[in-house]
Amino acid sequence: VRRLVREAAFTGHEQECDAFTFTWRTDMEGRPYVGNGADANPFLVGITSKALLRQADRDSSSFVLHIDATSKLNHV
């Protein structure tokens, strides 16, 4: 998973509809930091595209955005 997240990380060179990943932290080399899912080291990864972000760049009363993807991978 860590490799896949890093390979698909945002670079700024993506096409409008290309999916990319982003994380809330980066490592010392600026690469996405991927935790292990523990409370002290959470696994927080986002996936989007430029096109989806542009759709959200408007008055929030004009659209519905639903986001839901929470898992405890260490409890599977």
C-alpha positions in Angstrom: 0.0 0.0 0.0 2.8 2.4 0.9 4.4 1.9 -2.5 1.1 2.5 -4.3 0.3 5.7 -2.4 3.8 7.1 -3.1 3.6 6.2 -6.8 0.3 8.0 -7.2 1.3 11.0 -5.1 0.4 14.5 -6.3 3.1 16.1 -8.4 1.3 18.9 -10.1 1.8 17.3 -13.5 -1.4 15.2 -13.5 -4.0 15.5 -16.2 -7.4 16.9 -15.2 -9.1 13.5 -14.5 -6.0 11.6 -13.3 -6.4 10.3 -9.7 -3.7 11.2 -7.3 -3.1 10.6 -3.6 -2.2 13.0 -0.8 -1.4 12.6 2.9 -1.5 14.9 5.9 2.2 14.3 6.6 5.3 13.9 4.5 8.6 12.1 5.3 12.0 13.8 5.4 12.3 13.5 1.6 8.9 15.1 1.0 7.2 11.8 0.0 3.8 11.0 1.4 3.9 9.5 4.9 1.8 6.4 5.2 1.1 5.3 8.8 0.3 1.7 9.9 -3.3 2.4 11.2 -2.5 2.5 14.9 -3.9 5.3 17.0 -0.4 6.8 17.4 0.4 6.3 13.7 -2.8 6.7 11.7 -3.2 5.7 8.1 -4.6 8.9 6.5 -4.6 9.0 2.7 -6.8 11.0 0.4 -7.5 10.2 -3.3 -8.9 12.8 -5.7 -8.4 14.4 -9.1 -8.1 18.0 -10.2 -11.5 17.8 -11.8 -13.1 16.7 -8.5 -11.4 19.5 -6.6 -12.6 22.1 -9.2 -16.1 20.8 -8.7 -15.8 21.5 -4.9 -14.5 25.1 -5.5 -17.9 26.8 -5.3 -20.5 28.0 -2.9 -21.0 25.0 -0.5 -24.8 25.5 -0.6 -24.8 24.6 -4.3 -23.6 20.9 -4.0 -23.5 17.9 -1.8 -20.1 16.3 -1.0 -20.2 13.0 0.8 -17.0 11.5 2.1 -16.9 8.2 4.0 -14.1 5.8 4.2 -13.1 4.9 7.7 -11.5 1.5 8.5 -9.6 -0.1 11.3 -7.2 -2.3 9.3 -5.5 -3.6 12.4 -8.8 -5.1 13.6 -9.5 -7.2 10.4 
